[in-house]
Amino acid sequence: MVKQERALRTRRSLIRAAAEVFAEEGYAPASLTTISKRAGVSNGALHFHFASKQALARAVEEEASESLRRITGPVAETEGGMLQVLVDATYGLMNRLAGDVVVRAGFELGGDRCRGGADSRLRRDWQQWVEEALRRVQREGRLAEGVSPDTAAAVIVAVTVGFEVLGAGNPGWLTERSFGGFWELLLPGLAQEPGQVSACPGEGLGGGAGGGSGGGRPGS
């Protein structure tokens, strides 16, 4: 049991160290030696847990994906319905990107062309969830007349991914103040009754964007 716990701690340390190095240097320049030193373990220990840099990158992405699933996980009902849940989830994502290097590196790795065949899994999962969320908003009768859920989803995904990319170079993009302006502009044209939805984090994240659970499964 003690050995298993030690191995788990080492694995977690390696994933975090890899995320830090990938976020700072990019995938191609990052070396396993640098990562192992950052984690405080030997190269042999790194190779015991991960056969290659690609395997380590996949582990970073998987942990980031789990964080994304927590953001878009179960949620209590809110006065603003699924649209408020969506707003809150976008703040939750921005908060994680700003404060969790594993999430930030996970998103960046998906868009790194140096990985040879890697795709933007996290961005794709995020897009699918936003699309499903907006279809539920429409079913609830809370989407403004004439607004297409798919068109609205494309705008929201493009903006959130844009903030993610810009935030990698300037954390100021990932603040509530910066992101709030987007929702203040979008909600009046998106919501059937804009006054029922807050452009700031509502109750869907337990009272703030830093909560552990954000959105809800749109189909639930």
C-alpha positions in Angstrom: 0.0 0.0 0.0 2.8 2.4 0.9 4.6 1.7 -2.4 1.3 2.2 -4.3 0.8 5.6 -2.6 4.3 6.6 -3.3 4.0 5.6 -7.0 0.7 7.6 -7.3 2.4 10.7 -5.8 5.3 10.3 -8.2 2.9 10.0 -11.1 1.0 13.1 -10.1 4.2 15.0 -9.6 5.3 14.1 -13.1 2.0 15.1 -14.7 2.1 18.5 -13.0 5.8 19.0 -13.8 5.1 18.1 -17.4 2.2 20.5 -17.5 4.4 23.3 -16.2 7.2 22.6 -18.7 4.8 22.2 -21.7 3.0 25.4 -20.8 6.3 27.3 -20.4 8.2 25.9 -23.3 5.8 24.2 -25.7 5.6 20.5 -26.5 8.5 20.1 -28.9 11.2 22.0 -26.9 10.3 20.3 -23.6 12.6 17.5 -22.6 12.0 14.5 -20.3 15.1 15.4 -18.4 13.7 18.9 -17.6 10.4 17.4 -16.6 12.0 14.8 -14.3 14.1 17.4 -12.6 11.1 19.6 -12.1 9.3 16.7 -10.5 12.3 15.9 -8.4 12.6 12.3 -9.7 15.1 10.4 -11.8 14.8 9.8 -15.5 14.4 6.1 -14.7 11.4 6.9 -12.4 9.8 8.9 -15.2 10.2 6.1 -17.8 8.8 3.7 -15.3 5.5 5.6 -15.3 5.6 7.0 -18.9 7.1 5.3 -21.9 7.5 8.6 -23.9 6.9 12.3 -23.9 3.7 11.6 -26.0 2.4 9.3 -23.2 3.1 12.0 -20.7 1.3 14.6 -22.8 -1.7 12.3 -23.0 -1.8 12.0 -19.2 -1.8 15.8 -18.9 -4.7 16.0 -21.3 -6.6 13.3 -19.5 -6.3 15.0 -16.2 -7.3 18.3 -17.8 -10.3 16.5 -19.4 -11.4 15.2 -16.0 -11.3 18.8 -14.7 -13.4 19.9 -17.6 -15.9 17.1 -16.8 -16.2 18.5 -13.3 -16.9 21.9 -14.6 -19.7 20.6 -16.8 -21.0 18.1 -14.3 -24.2 17.9 -12.2 -25.6 21.2 -11.0 -28.5 22.5 -9.0 -31.4 24.3 -10.7 -31.0 28.0 -11.1 -33.5 30.8 -11.8 -31.8 31.4 -15.1 -32.1 27.8 -16.2 -29.5 26.2 -18.5 -28.4 29.5 -19.9 -27.2 30.6 -16.4 -25.5 27.2 -16.1 -23.7 27.9 -19.3 -22.6 31.3 -18.3 -21.3 29.9 -15.0 -19.5 27.1 -16.7 -17.6 29.5 -19.0 -16.4 31.4 -15.9 -15.5 28.1 -14.3 -13.4 27.2 -17.3 -11.7 30.6 -17.3 -11.0 30.2 -13.6 -9.4 26.8 -14.1 -7.3 28.0 -17.1 -6.0 30.9 -14.9 -5.3 28.8 -11.8 -4.6 25.3 -12.9 -1.5 24.7 -15.1 -2.6 21.1 -15.9 -5.9 22.4 -17.5 -4.1 25.2 -19.3 -1.4 22.8 -20.7 -4.1 20.3 -21.6 -5.8 22.8 -23.8 -2.6 24.1 -25.3 -1.3 20.5 -26.1 -4.4 19.8 -28.2 -3.6 22.7 -30.5 0.1 22.0 -30.8 0.9 20.9 -34.3 4.3 19.5 -33.3 2.7 16.5 -31.7 2.0 14.8 -35.1 -1.6 13.8 -35.4 -2.8 15.1 -32.0 -6.2 16.7 -32.0 -7.9 19.3 -29.8 -9.8 16.9 -27.7 -10.6 19.3 -24.9 -11.8 22.0 -27.2 -13.9 19.5 -29.1 -15.5 18.2 -25.9 -16.1 21.8 -24.7 -17.7 22.6 -28.1 -20.0 19.6 -27.9 -21.1 20.5 -24.4 -21.9 24.1 -25.3 -23.9 23.0 -28.3 -25.9 20.6 -26.2 -26.4 23.2 -23.5 -27.8 25.7 -26.0 -30.2 23.2 -27.5 -31.5 22.6 -23.9 -31.8 26.4 -23.5 -34.0 26.4 -26.6 -36.1 23.5 -25.3 -36.6 25.5 -22.1 -38.0 28.4 -24.1 -35.2 30.7 -22.9 -33.4 31.3 -26.2 -34.3 34.6 -28.0 -36.6 34.2 -31.0 -34.7 33.7 -34.2 -31.5 32.7 -32.5 -30.0 29.4 -33.7 -28.4 27.2 -31.0 -25.7 26.1 -33.3 -24.8 29.7 -34.3 -24.8 30.8 -30.7 -22.6 27.9 -29.7 -20.1 28.7 -32.5 -19.8 32.3 -31.1 -19.4 31.2 -27.5 -16.8 28.5 -28.3 -14.8 30.8 -30.5 -14.7 33.4 -27.8 -13.9 31.1 -25.0 -11.1 29.4 -27.0 -9.9 32.9 -28.0 -9.7 33.9 -24.3 -7.8 30.6 -23.6 -5.2 31.2 -26.3 -4.8 34.9 -25.4 -4.6 34.0 -21.7 -1.6 31.8 -22.3 0.4 34.9 -23.0 -1.4 37.4 -20.8 -3.3 36.1 -17.7 -5.3 39.3 -17.7 -7.6 37.9 -20.3 -8.7 35.2 -17.9 -10.2 37.5 -15.3 -13.9 37.8 -14.5 -13.7 41.5 -15.4 -12.4 40.7 -18.9 -14.8 37.9 -19.6 -17.8 39.6 -18.1 -17.8 42.2 -20.9 -18.4 39.4 -23.4 -21.6 38.2 -21.6 -22.8 41.7 -21.1 -22.7 42.2 -24.8 -24.1 38.8 -25.8 -26.9 38.1 -23.3 -29.3 40.8 -24.5 -29.5 39.2 -27.9 -29.3 35.6 -26.7 -31.7 35.3 -23.9 -35.5 35.4 -24.3 -35.6 37.3 -20.9 -32.1 38.7 -20.3 -33.1 40.0 -16.9 -33.3 36.4 -15.6 -29.7 35.6 -16.4 -26.7 37.2 -14.8 -23.7 38.1 -16.9 -21.6 37.4 -13.8 -21.2 34.0 -12.1 -24.5 32.9 -10.7 -25.5 30.0 -8.5 -24.5 27.3 -10.9 -21.0 27.1 -9.5 -22.0 27.2 -5.9 -21.9 31.0 -5.8 -18.8 31.7 -7.8 -16.6 30.8 -10.7 -14.2 29.0 -8.6 -16.5 26.2 -7.5 -15.7 22.6 -8.1 -18.7 21.9 -10.3 -20.1 24.2 -12.9 -22.5 23.3 -15.7 -24.9 20.4 -15.9 -25.2 17.7 -18.4 -27.5 19.4 -20.9 -29.5 16.2 -21.5 -30.2 15.7 -17.8 
